[in-house]
């Protein structure tokens, strides 16, 4: 068994370049004609099988999930109105929005959600397959309502329904984009660019950007070069190394929470870590704030467990602050003494 020592909840970063003269007029009324993003080389245009995060981000301009969460993990319906969990948490009833159309004009129904869930259950290599790991089956109650049955009690199932929904009426979506989202497919030049235009019939209202162009870049070096030379308007933090690139006056950065976290764990098979006091001492001796600043450029949040510290679930958790003196005291209480020559701590058994 492993015990989490500390975790870092990673925030993603998007860097935007200021307006530039590239024959694409930018309007001054908070509406933009065109914006150019970076995208990795896609294997295909299937939003459920794309392995690169930047490709999935681009697909989410066209496809939508049932639910999404805000920065403090509060649930918000996108394609769904609400989710009602049964008393035993073994099932849930999802009610869908009635005003949603696919880009080809067909009505969005519960059959599309069931089709997507079954697709993910049959494709374990999908990055979204983990979302349906506790779903045993899904069946339609009517066109706008479905029941999800779970293999185990899981009251947080709605938080797992963040995967993009694909249309049941299309057999091949590998090279054809038909979603419900704010942007509609216009053109794709293989290994070059994907062009999207505003969905005028979008149930979410009117997007402020009329056209989005996703330029294919092969790696972070190419992305940084394209951004710094004005070929693309925005680049994500995983493609823009802030240690080698400086945010200039005509740039601005926006942070948003991600589901990524990194953690350190103890190996309980090691006799050294059977002592709870010893594990607490090591935890106290780790300067999380310094790690966040030096290793992540302050684009992370330190926490004791892999739960976002702003969420309701974390409100009752205490945080172990860095305190080297308290850490040393814990070691001394466990029978360790300091060797002044080597600087190492050593117990009566000679363990260092």
C-alpha positions in Angstrom: 0.0 0.0 0.0 1.2 3.5 -0.8 0.7 6.6 1.3 0.6 10.0 -0.5 3.2 12.3 0.9 2.3 15.4 -1.1 0.6 16.3 -4.3 0.7 19.2 -6.8 -2.5 20.1 -8.6 -1.2 21.4 -12.0 -2.7 24.5 -13.6 -2.5 24.7 -17.3 -1.4 28.0 -18.9 -2.4 29.7 -22.2 -0.4 32.6 -23.5 -2.1 35.0 -25.9 -0.3 37.4 -28.2 -1.7 40.9 -28.6 -3.3 42.2 -31.8 -1.2 42.3 -34.8 -1.5 43.4 -38.4 -1.9 40.2 -40.4 -4.7 41.3 -42.8 -7.2 39.7 -40.4 -9.2 42.6 -38.9 -9.7 42.5 -35.2 -12.9 44.4 -34.1 -13.0 46.6 -31.1 -16.4 45.5 -29.8 -15.2 42.4 -28.0 -15.8 40.3 -31.1 -12.8 38.9 -33.0 -12.8 37.8 -36.6 -10.2 35.1 -36.3 -7.8 33.6 -33.8 -5.1 31.1 -34.5 -4.2 28.3 -32.1 -1.6 25.6 -32.1 -2.4 21.9 -32.5 -0.3 18.8 -32.5 -0.2 16.4 -35.5 -3.6 14.6 -35.3 -3.8 10.9 -36.1 -7.5 11.5 -36.9 -10.3 13.9 -36.0 -12.1 11.5 -33.7 -12.5 13.4 -30.4 -12.6 10.2 -28.3 -9.4 8.6 -29.7 -7.1 11.6 -30.1 -4.1 11.0 -27.8 -2.6 14.5 -28.0 -4.1 17.0 -25.5 -3.9 19.9 -28.0 -5.9 17.9 -30.5 -8.5 17.1 -27.9 -8.7 20.8 -26.9 -9.3 21.7 -30.6 -12.0 19.0 -30.8 -13.8 20.4 -27.7 -14.5 23.6 -29.8 -16.8 21.4 -31.9 -17.9 18.6 -29.4 -19.4 19.1 -26.0 -19.7 17.0 -22.8 -22.7 16.4 -20.6 -21.1 18.3 -17.7 -18.1 20.4 -16.9 -16.7 21.8 -13.7 -15.5 25.3 -12.8 -12.3 26.2 -10.9 -13.7 25.0 -7.6 -15.1 21.8 -9.1 -18.7 22.9 -9.0 -20.8 21.0 -11.6 -22.4 22.7 -14.6 -24.6 21.1 -17.2 -23.5 21.5 -20.8 -25.6 19.1 -22.8 -27.3 17.8 -19.7 -29.9 19.7 -17.5 -29.2 17.7 -14.3 -28.2 14.3 -12.8 -30.2 12.6 -10.1 -28.4 9.9 -8.1 -30.3 7.0 -6.6 -30.3 6.6 -2.8 -27.9 3.6 -3.0 -25.7 5.4 -5.5 -25.9 2.5 -7.9 -27.6 4.4 -10.7 -28.3 7.9 -12.0 -30.9 9.5 -14.2 -29.6 12.1 -16.7 -32.0 14.7 -18.1 -30.7 16.3 -21.4 -31.3 19.8 -22.8 -34.1 20.0 -25.4 -32.6 22.8 -27.5 -29.5 21.0 -28.9 -28.9 20.3 -32.5 -26.0 18.5 -34.2 -24.1 20.5 -36.8 -25.9 18.7 -39.6 -29.3 19.7 -38.2 -30.3 16.5 -36.5 -31.7 16.5 -33.0 -29.5 15.5 -30.1 -31.0 12.7 -28.0 -30.3 10.2 -25.3 -29.3 7.7 -28.0 -26.2 9.7 -28.8 -25.1 9.6 -25.1 -25.7 5.8 -24.9 -23.8 5.4 -28.2 -20.8 7.4 -26.8 -20.7 5.5 -23.5 -20.7 2.2 -25.4 -18.0 3.4 -27.7 -15.8 4.2 -24.7 -16.5 0.9 -23.0 -15.4 -0.9 -26.2 -12.3 1.3 -26.7 -10.2 1.0 -23.6 -7.3 2.9 -25.2 -9.3 6.1 -25.4 -8.1 8.9 -23.0 -11.7 9.1 -21.8 -12.1 5.4 -21.1 -11.5 6.0 -17.4 -14.7 8.1 -17.3 -16.9 5.0 -17.9 -15.0 2.5 -15.8 -17.9 2.3 -13.2 -20.7 2.4 -15.8 -22.2 -1.1 -16.2 -24.9 0.0 -18.7 -26.9 2.9 -20.1 -30.5 2.8 -21.4 -32.9 5.4 -22.7 -36.0 6.4 -20.7 -37.1 8.7 -23.6 -35.4 10.9 -26.1 -34.2 13.4 -23.5 -33.7 11.1 -20.5 -31.4 8.1 -19.8 -30.6 5.8 -16.9 -27.0 4.9 -16.1 -26.4 1.8 -14.0 -23.2 1.5 -12.1 -21.0 -1.5 -11.0 -20.4 0.1 -7.6 -21.8 2.9 -5.6 -20.5 6.1 -7.1 -22.2 9.4 -6.0 -19.8 11.5 -8.1 -20.6 9.9 -11.4 -21.7 13.3 -12.9 -18.1 14.6 -12.4 -16.9 11.8 -14.7 -19.2 12.7 -17.6 -16.9 15.3 -19.1 -16.1 13.4 -22.3 -17.3 14.7 -25.6 -20.5 13.2 -27.0 -20.4 11.9 -30.5 -23.4 11.4 -32.9 -25.0 8.0 -33.1 -26.2 8.6 -36.7 -22.7 8.8 -38.1 -20.6 5.6 -38.6 -17.3 7.2 -39.4 -16.2 10.2 -37.4 -12.4 9.6 -37.9 -12.3 12.3 -40.6 -15.6 14.1 -40.3 -16.4 16.5 -37.5 -20.1 16.7 -36.6 -20.6 18.0 -33.0 -23.0 20.2 -31.0 -20.4 22.8 -30.0 -19.8 26.5 -30.7 -17.7 25.8 -33.8 -18.4 24.0 -37.1 -15.9 22.2 -39.3 -15.0 24.2 -42.5 -11.7 22.8 -43.8 -8.8 20.5 -42.9 -5.5 20.4 -44.7 -3.6 17.3 -43.5 -0.5 18.1 -41.5 -1.1 21.8 -41.9 -4.3 23.3 -40.4 -7.9 22.8 -39.2 -10.3 25.7 -39.8 -13.5 26.1 -37.9 -16.3 28.7 -38.1 -18.9 29.9 -35.6 -22.0 27.8 -35.2 -24.8 30.3 -35.7 -27.3 27.7 -34.3 -25.4 26.9 -31.2 -27.6 26.3 -28.1 -25.1 28.2 -25.9 -25.6 31.5 -27.6 -23.1 33.3 -29.9 -19.4 32.8 -29.7 -17.4 36.1 -29.8 -14.8 34.7 -32.2 -16.1 34.2 -35.7 -13.4 31.8 -37.0 -10.8 29.6 -35.4 -7.7 28.3 -37.2 -5.7 25.5 -35.6 -2.2 25.4 -37.1 -0.4 22.0 -36.8 3.0 22.2 -35.1 5.2 19.2 -34.6 6.8 20.1 -31.2 7.2 22.7 -28.5 10.1 24.4 -30.3 8.1 24.9 -33.4 5.1 26.1 -31.4 7.3 28.7 -29.5 8.8 29.9 -32.8 5.4 30.2 -34.5 4.1 32.1 -31.5 7.0 34.5 -31.1 6.9 35.3 -34.9 3.2 35.9 -34.9 2.1 32.9 -36.9 -0.2 31.7 -34.1 -2.1 33.9 -31.6 -2.1 31.6 -28.6 -0.1 28.6 -27.3 -0.7 26.4 -24.3 1.8 26.0 -21.5 2.9 22.5 -22.5 4.0 23.9 -25.8 5.6 27.1 -24.4 8.4 26.8 -21.9 8.4 29.8 -19.7 11.9 29.0 -18.5 13.2 29.7 -22.0 10.6 32.3 -23.2 9.7 35.6 -21.6 6.2 37.0 -21.4 6.4 40.3 -23.3 4.4 43.4 -23.0 2.1 42.5 -26.0 1.4 39.1 -24.4 -1.0 38.0 -21.7 -1.3 34.6 -19.9 -4.4 32.9 -18.6 -4.3 30.0 -16.1 -7.0 27.4 -15.8 -7.3 24.3 -13.7 -6.5 20.9 -15.1 -7.1 17.4 -13.9 -3.3 16.7 -13.7 -1.5 16.1 -10.5 1.9 14.8 -9.5 2.6 13.1 -6.2 5.3 11.4 -4.1 4.5 8.2 -2.3 6.2 6.0 0.3 7.0 2.4 -0.4 5.5 0.6 2.6 7.4 -2.6 1.7 10.5 -0.8 3.0 10.9 -1.3 6.8 12.2 2.2 7.0 8.7 3.7 6.2 6.6 1.6 8.5 6.9 4.4 11.1 4.0 6.9 10.7 6.1 9.5 12.6 8.9 9.1 10.1 6.6 9.6 7.1 5.2 12.7 8.7 8.7 14.0 9.3 9.6 13.6 5.7 6.4 15.3 4.6 7.2 18.2 6.9 10.7 18.5 5.4 9.4 18.9 1.8 9.1 22.6 0.8 6.0 22.5 -1.4 6.0 26.2 -2.0 9.5 26.1 -3.3 8.7 23.2 -5.6 5.7 25.0 -7.0 7.7 28.1 -7.7 10.9 26.5 -9.0 9.7 23.4 -10.8 6.3 24.6 -12.1 6.8 28.4 -12.4 4.1 28.9 -9.8 1.5 27.2 -12.1 0.5 24.6 -9.6 -1.2 24.4 -6.2 0.2 22.4 -3.3 -2.0 20.0 -1.4 -1.7 17.0 0.9 -4.0 14.8 -1.2 -5.0 14.7 -4.9 -8.1 16.8 -4.4 -8.2 20.4 -5.5 -7.8 22.5 -2.4 -10.6 24.9 -3.4 -13.2 22.0 -3.7 -15.8 21.3 -1.0 -14.2 17.9 -0.5 -11.0 19.5 0.7 -12.5 22.0 3.1 -12.1 19.7 6.1 -8.5 18.7 5.3 -5.5 20.1 7.1 -2.3 21.1 5.3 1.1 20.2 6.6 3.3 23.3 6.2 7.0 23.0 5.6 8.8 23.1 9.0 12.3 21.6 9.2 12.5 22.0 12.9 9.3 20.0 13.5 10.6 17.4 11.0 13.8 17.0 12.9 12.0 16.7 16.2 9.9 13.9 14.8 13.1 12.1 13.8 14.6 12.6 17.2 11.4 11.2 18.9 11.8 8.1 16.7 15.3 7.6 18.1 17.4 9.2 15.4 20.5 11.2 16.2 22.5 13.5 13.9 26.0 12.5 12.9 27.9 15.8 13.0 30.5 14.6 10.6 28.2 13.3 7.8 25.1 15.4 8.6 23.0 12.2 8.3 20.5 11.0 10.8 21.0 7.5 12.2 19.1 5.3 14.6 20.3 2.7 17.1 20.2 0.0 14.4 22.6 2.0 12.3 19.9 2.8 9.7 20.5 6.2 8.0 
